Amino acid sequence: MKAVRVQCTQLQLQQENICEYLEKGVYTIDMFTKRNASLAKEIKKLQSAEADLLRQQGEGKQKKQATIQIIPTT
């Protein structure tokens, strides 16, 4: 999960860089728009993956707690 956060942070830094490239005239508005959309899509995908991992982690904890509670009663 830490790797997902690191990747997300890197993509956000790249987004900041493309803003600078646009301001400096390195990127045209069209290039900026395409690159920004691509980065936004990747960030959204990583955030979704992180949310899935957190959900799975929570489910695993619930199963473990249920097992702990059931074992002494059987």
Distance bins in CASP14 RR format, pairs under 12 A and 6 or more apart:
PFRMAT RR
TARGET T0000
AUTHOR 0000-0000-0000
RMODE 2
METHOD distances of the structure
MODEL  1
1 7 0 0 0 0 0 1 0 0 0 0 0
1 8 0 0 0 0 0 1 0 0 0 0 0
1 46 0 0 0 0 0 1 0 0 0 0 0
1 47 0 0 0 0 0 1 0 0 0 0 0
1 49 0 0 0 0 1 0 0 0 0 0 0
1 50 1 0 0 1 0 0 0 0 0 0 0
1 51 0 0 0 0 0 1 0 0 0 0 0
1 52 0 0 0 0 0 1 0 0 0 0 0
1 53 1 0 1 0 0 0 0 0 0 0 0
1 54 1 0 0 1 0 0 0 0 0 0 0
1 55 0 0 0 0 0 1 0 0 0 0 0
1 56 0 0 0 0 0 1 0 0 0 0 0
1 57 1 0 0 1 0 0 0 0 0 0 0
1 58 0 0 0 0 0 1 0 0 0 0 0
2 8 0 0 0 0 0 1 0 0 0 0 0
2 9 0 0 0 0 0 1 0 0 0 0 0
2 50 0 0 0 0 0 1 0 0 0 0 0
2 53 0 0 0 0 0 1 0 0 0 0 0
3 9 0 0 0 0 0 1 0 0 0 0 0
3 10 0 0 0 0 0 1 0 0 0 0 0
3 46 0 0 0 0 1 0 0 0 0 0 0
3 49 0 0 0 0 0 1 0 0 0 0 0
3 50 0 0 0 0 1 0 0 0 0 0 0
3 53 0 0 0 0 0 1 0 0 0 0 0
4 10 0 0 0 0 0 1 0 0 0 0 0
4 11 0 0 0 0 0 1 0 0 0 0 0
4 42 0 0 0 0 0 1 0 0 0 0 0
4 43 0 0 0 0 0 1 0 0 0 0 0
4 45 0 0 0 0 1 0 0 0 0 0 0
4 46 1 0 1 0 0 0 0 0 0 0 0
4 47 0 0 0 0 1 0 0 0 0 0 0
4 48 0 0 0 0 1 0 0 0 0 0 0
4 49 1 0 1 0 0 0 0 0 0 0 0
4 50 1 0 1 0 0 0 0 0 0 0 0
4 51 0 0 0 0 1 0 0 0 0 0 0
4 52 0 0 0 0 1 0 0 0 0 0 0
4 53 1 0 0 1 0 0 0 0 0 0 0
4 54 0 0 0 0 1 0 0 0 0 0 0
5 11 0 0 0 0 0 1 0 0 0 0 0
5 12 0 0 0 0 0 1 0 0 0 0 0
5 43 0 0 0 0 0 1 0 0 0 0 0
5 46 0 0 0 0 1 0 0 0 0 0 0
5 47 0 0 0 0 1 0 0 0 0 0 0
5 49 0 0 0 0 0 1 0 0 0 0 0
5 50 1 0 0 1 0 0 0 0 0 0 0
5 53 0 0 0 0 0 1 0 0 0 0 0
5 54 0 0 0 0 0 1 0 0 0 0 0
6 12 0 0 0 0 0 1 0 0 0 0 0
6 13 0 0 0 0 0 1 0 0 0 0 0
6 46 0 0 0 0 1 0 0 0 0 0 0
6 50 0 0 0 0 0 1 0 0 0 0 0
7 13 0 0 0 0 0 1 0 0 0 0 0
7 14 0 0 0 0 0 1 0 0 0 0 0
7 39 0 0 0 0 0 1 0 0 0 0 0
7 42 0 0 0 0 1 0 0 0 0 0 0
7 43 0 0 0 0 1 0 0 0 0 0 0
7 45 0 0 0 0 1 0 0 0 0 0 0
7 46 1 0 1 0 0 0 0 0 0 0 0
7 47 0 0 0 0 0 1 0 0 0 0 0
7 49 0 0 0 0 1 0 0 0 0 0 0
7 50 0 0 0 0 1 0 0 0 0 0 0
8 14 0 0 0 0 0 1 0 0 0 0 0
8 15 0 0 0 0 0 1 0 0 0 0 0
8 39 0 0 0 0 0 1 0 0 0 0 0
8 40 0 0 0 0 0 1 0 0 0 0 0
8 42 0 0 0 0 1 0 0 0 0 0 0
8 43 1 0 1 0 0 0 0 0 0 0 0
8 44 0 0 0 0 1 0 0 0 0 0 0
8 45 0 0 0 0 1 0 0 0 0 0 0
8 46 1 0 1 0 0 0 0 0 0 0 0
8 47 1 0 0 1 0 0 0 0 0 0 0
8 48 0 0 0 0 0 1 0 0 0 0 0
8 49 0 0 0 0 1 0 0 0 0 0 0
8 50 1 0 0 1 0 0 0 0 0 0 0
8 51 0 0 0 0 0 1 0 0 0 0 0
9 15 0 0 0 0 0 1 0 0 0 0 0
9 16 0 0 0 0 0 1 0 0 0 0 0
9 43 0 0 0 0 1 0 0 0 0 0 0
9 46 0 0 0 0 1 0 0 0 0 0 0
9 47 0 0 0 0 0 1 0 0 0 0 0
9 50 0 0 0 0 0 1 0 0 0 0 0
10 16 0 0 0 0 0 1 0 0 0 0 0
10 17 0 0 0 0 0 1 0 0 0 0 0
10 39 0 0 0 0 0 1 0 0 0 0 0
10 42 0 0 0 0 1 0 0 0 0 0 0
10 43 0 0 0 0 1 0 0 0 0 0 0
10 46 0 0 0 0 1 0 0 0 0 0 0
11 17 0 0 0 0 0 1 0 0 0 0 0
11 18 0 0 0 0 0 1 0 0 0 0 0
11 35 0 0 0 0 0 1 0 0 0 0 0
11 36 0 0 0 0 0 1 0 0 0 0 0
11 38 0 0 0 0 1 0 0 0 0 0 0
11 39 1 0 1 0 0 0 0 0 0 0 0
11 40 0 0 0 0 1 0 0 0 0 0 0
11 41 0 0 0 0 1 0 0 0 0 0 0
11 42 1 0 1 0 0 0 0 0 0 0 0
11 43 1 0 1 0 0 0 0 0 0 0 0
11 44 0 0 0 0 1 0 0 0 0 0 0
11 45 0 0 0 0 1 0 0 0 0 0 0
11 46 1 0 0 1 0 0 0 0 0 0 0
11 47 0 0 0 0 0 1 0 0 0 0 0
12 18 0 0 0 0 0 1 0 0 0 0 0
12 19 0 0 0 0 0 1 0 0 0 0 0
12 36 0 0 0 0 0 1 0 0 0 0 0
12 39 0 0 0 0 1 0 0 0 0 0 0
12 40 0 0 0 0 0 1 0 0 0 0 0
12 42 0 0 0 0 0 1 0 0 0 0 0
12 43 1 0 0 1 0 0 0 0 0 0 0
12 44 0 0 0 0 0 1 0 0 0 0 0
12 46 0 0 0 0 0 1 0 0 0 0 0
12 47 0 0 0 0 0 1 0 0 0 0 0
13 19 0 0 0 0 0 1 0 0 0 0 0
13 20 0 0 0 0 0 1 0 0 0 0 0
13 39 0 0 0 0 1 0 0 0 0 0 0
13 43 0 0 0 0 0 1 0 0 0 0 0
14 20 0 0 0 0 0 1 0 0 0 0 0
14 21 0 0 0 0 0 1 0 0 0 0 0
14 35 0 0 0 0 1 0 0 0 0 0 0
14 36 0 0 0 0 1 0 0 0 0 0 0
14 38 0 0 0 0 1 0 0 0 0 0 0
14 39 1 0 1 0 0 0 0 0 0 0 0
14 40 0 0 0 0 0 1 0 0 0 0 0
14 42 0 0 0 0 1 0 0 0 0 0 0
14 43 0 0 0 0 1 0 0 0 0 0 0
15 21 0 0 0 0 0 1 0 0 0 0 0
15 22 0 0 0 0 0 1 0 0 0 0 0
15 32 0 0 0 0 0 1 0 0 0 0 0
15 35 0 0 0 0 1 0 0 0 0 0 0
15 36 1 0 0 1 0 0 0 0 0 0 0
15 37 0 0 0 0 0 1 0 0 0 0 0
15 38 0 0 0 0 1 0 0 0 0 0 0
15 39 1 0 1 0 0 0 0 0 0 0 0
15 40 1 0 0 1 0 0 0 0 0 0 0
15 41 0 0 0 0 0 1 0 0 0 0 0
15 42 0 0 0 0 1 0 0 0 0 0 0
15 43 1 0 0 1 0 0 0 0 0 0 0
16 22 0 0 0 0 0 1 0 0 0 0 0
16 23 0 0 0 0 0 1 0 0 0 0 0
16 36 0 0 0 0 0 1 0 0 0 0 0
16 39 0 0 0 0 1 0 0 0 0 0 0
17 23 0 0 0 0 0 1 0 0 0 0 0
17 24 0 0 0 0 0 1 0 0 0 0 0
17 26 0 0 0 0 1 0 0 0 0 0 0
17 27 0 0 0 0 1 0 0 0 0 0 0
17 32 0 0 0 0 0 1 0 0 0 0 0
17 35 0 0 0 0 1 0 0 0 0 0 0
17 36 0 0 0 0 0 1 0 0 0 0 0
17 39 0 0 0 0 1 0 0 0 0 0 0
18 24 0 0 0 0 0 1 0 0 0 0 0
18 25 0 0 0 0 0 1 0 0 0 0 0
18 26 0 0 0 0 1 0 0 0 0 0 0
18 27 1 0 0 1 0 0 0 0 0 0 0
18 28 0 0 0 0 0 1 0 0 0 0 0
18 29 0 0 0 0 0 1 0 0 0 0 0
18 31 0 0 0 0 1 0 0 0 0 0 0
18 32 1 0 1 0 0 0 0 0 0 0 0
18 33 0 0 0 0 1 0 0 0 0 0 0
18 34 0 0 0 0 1 0 0 0 0 0 0
18 35 1 0 1 0 0 0 0 0 0 0 0
18 36 1 0 0 1 0 0 0 0 0 0 0
18 37 0 0 0 0 0 1 0 0 0 0 0
18 38 0 0 0 0 1 0 0 0 0 0 0
18 39 1 0 0 1 0 0 0 0 0 0 0
18 40 0 0 0 0 0 1 0 0 0 0 0
19 25 0 0 0 0 0 1 0 0 0 0 0
19 26 0 0 0 0 0 1 0 0 0 0 0
19 27 0 0 0 0 1 0 0 0 0 0 0
19 29 0 0 0 0 0 1 0 0 0 0 0
19 32 1 0 0 1 0 0 0 0 0 0 0
19 33 0 0 0 0 0 1 0 0 0 0 0
19 35 0 0 0 0 0 1 0 0 0 0 0
19 36 0 0 0 0 1 0 0 0 0 0 0
19 39 0 0 0 0 0 1 0 0 0 0 0
20 26 0 0 0 0 1 0 0 0 0 0 0
20 27 0 0 0 0 1 0 0 0 0 0 0
20 32 0 0 0 0 0 1 0 0 0 0 0
21 27 1 0 1 0 0 0 0 0 0 0 0
21 28 0 0 0 0 1 0 0 0 0 0 0
21 29 0 0 0 0 0 1 0 0 0 0 0
21 31 0 0 0 0 1 0 0 0 0 0 0
21 32 1 0 0 1 0 0 0 0 0 0 0
21 35 0 0 0 0 1 0 0 0 0 0 0
21 36 0 0 0 0 0 1 0 0 0 0 0
22 28 0 0 0 0 1 0 0 0 0 0 0
22 29 1 0 0 1 0 0 0 0 0 0 0
22 30 0 0 0 0 0 1 0 0 0 0 0
22 31 0 0 0 0 1 0 0 0 0 0 0
22 32 1 0 1 0 0 0 0 0 0 0 0
22 33 0 0 0 0 1 0 0 0 0 0 0
22 34 0 0 0 0 0 1 0 0 0 0 0
22 35 0 0 0 0 1 0 0 0 0 0 0
22 36 0 0 0 0 1 0 0 0 0 0 0
23 29 0 0 0 0 0 1 0 0 0 0 0
23 32 0 0 0 0 1 0 0 0 0 0 0
24 32 0 0 0 0 0 1 0 0 0 0 0
25 31 0 0 0 0 1 0 0 0 0 0 0
25 32 0 0 0 0 1 0 0 0 0 0 0
26 32 0 0 0 0 1 0 0 0 0 0 0
26 35 0 0 0 0 0 1 0 0 0 0 0
27 33 0 0 0 0 1 0 0 0 0 0 0
27 34 0 0 0 0 1 0 0 0 0 0 0
27 35 1 0 0 1 0 0 0 0 0 0 0
27 36 0 0 0 0 1 0 0 0 0 0 0
28 34 0 0 0 0 1 0 0 0 0 0 0
28 35 0 0 0 0 0 1 0 0 0 0 0
29 35 0 0 0 0 0 1 0 0 0 0 0
29 36 0 0 0 0 0 1 0 0 0 0 0
30 36 0 0 0 0 0 1 0 0 0 0 0
30 37 0 0 0 0 0 1 0 0 0 0 0
31 37 0 0 0 0 0 1 0 0 0 0 0
31 38 0 0 0 0 0 1 0 0 0 0 0
32 38 0 0 0 0 0 1 0 0 0 0 0
32 39 0 0 0 0 0 1 0 0 0 0 0
32 40 0 0 0 0 0 1 0 0 0 0 0
33 39 0 0 0 0 0 1 0 0 0 0 0
33 40 0 0 0 0 0 1 0 0 0 0 0
34 40 0 0 0 0 0 1 0 0 0 0 0
34 41 0 0 0 0 0 1 0 0 0 0 0
35 41 0 0 0 0 0 1 0 0 0 0 0
35 42 0 0 0 0 0 1 0 0 0 0 0
36 42 0 0 0 0 0 1 0 0 0 0 0
36 43 0 0 0 0 0 1 0 0 0 0 0
37 43 0 0 0 0 0 1 0 0 0 0 0
37 44 0 0 0 0 0 1 0 0 0 0 0
38 44 0 0 0 0 0 1 0 0 0 0 0
38 45 0 0 0 0 0 1 0 0 0 0 0
39 45 0 0 0 0 0 1 0 0 0 0 0
39 46 0 0 0 0 0 1 0 0 0 0 0
40 46 0 0 0 0 0 1 0 0 0 0 0
40 47 0 0 0 0 0 1 0 0 0 0 0
41 47 0 0 0 0 0 1 0 0 0 0 0
41 48 0 0 0 0 0 1 0 0 0 0 0
42 48 0 0 0 0 0 1 0 0 0 0 0
42 49 0 0 0 0 0 1 0 0 0 0 0
43 49 0 0 0 0 0 1 0 0 0 0 0
43 50 0 0 0 0 0 1 0 0 0 0 0
44 50 0 0 0 0 0 1 0 0 0 0 0
44 51 0 0 0 0 0 1 0 0 0 0 0
45 51 0 0 0 0 0 1 0 0 0 0 0
45 52 0 0 0 0 0 1 0 0 0 0 0
46 52 0 0 0 0 0 1 0 0 0 0 0
46 53 0 0 0 0 0 1 0 0 0 0 0
47 53 0 0 0 0 0 1 0 0 0 0 0
47 54 0 0 0 0 0 1 0 0 0 0 0
48 54 0 0 0 0 0 1 0 0 0 0 0
48 55 0 0 0 0 0 1 0 0 0 0 0
49 55 0 0 0 0 0 1 0 0 0 0 0
49 56 0 0 0 0 0 1 0 0 0 0 0
50 56 0 0 0 0 0 1 0 0 0 0 0
50 57 0 0 0 0 0 1 0 0 0 0 0
51 57 0 0 0 0 0 1 0 0 0 0 0
51 58 0 0 0 0 0 1 0 0 0 0 0
52 58 0 0 0 0 0 1 0 0 0 0 0
52 59 0 0 0 0 0 1 0 0 0 0 0
53 59 0 0 0 0 0 1 0 0 0 0 0
53 60 0 0 0 0 0 1 0 0 0 0 0
54 60 0 0 0 0 0 1 0 0 0 0 0
54 61 0 0 0 0 0 1 0 0 0 0 0
55 61 0 0 0 0 0 1 0 0 0 0 0
55 62 0 0 0 0 0 1 0 0 0 0 0
56 62 0 0 0 0 0 1 0 0 0 0 0
56 63 0 0 0 0 0 1 0 0 0 0 0
57 63 0 0 0 0 0 1 0 0 0 0 0
57 64 0 0 0 0 0 1 0 0 0 0 0
58 64 0 0 0 0 1 0 0 0 0 0 0
58 65 0 0 0 0 1 0 0 0 0 0 0
58 66 0 0 0 0 0 1 0 0 0 0 0
59 65 0 0 0 0 0 1 0 0 0 0 0
59 66 0 0 0 0 0 1 0 0 0 0 0
60 66 0 0 0 0 1 0 0 0 0 0 0
60 67 0 0 0 0 1 0 0 0 0 0 0
60 68 0 0 0 0 0 1 0 0 0 0 0
61 67 0 0 0 0 0 1 0 0 0 0 0
61 68 0 0 0 0 0 1 0 0 0 0 0
62 68 0 0 0 0 0 1 0 0 0 0 0
62 69 0 0 0 0 0 1 0 0 0 0 0
63 69 0 0 0 0 0 1 0 0 0 0 0
63 70 0 0 0 0 0 1 0 0 0 0 0
64 70 0 0 0 0 0 1 0 0 0 0 0
64 71 0 0 0 0 0 1 0 0 0 0 0
65 71 0 0 0 0 0 1 0 0 0 0 0
66 73 0 0 0 0 0 1 0 0 0 0 0
67 73 0 0 0 0 0 1 0 0 0 0 0
67 74 0 0 0 0 0 1 0 0 0 0 0
68 74 0 0 0 0 0 1 0 0 0 0 0
END
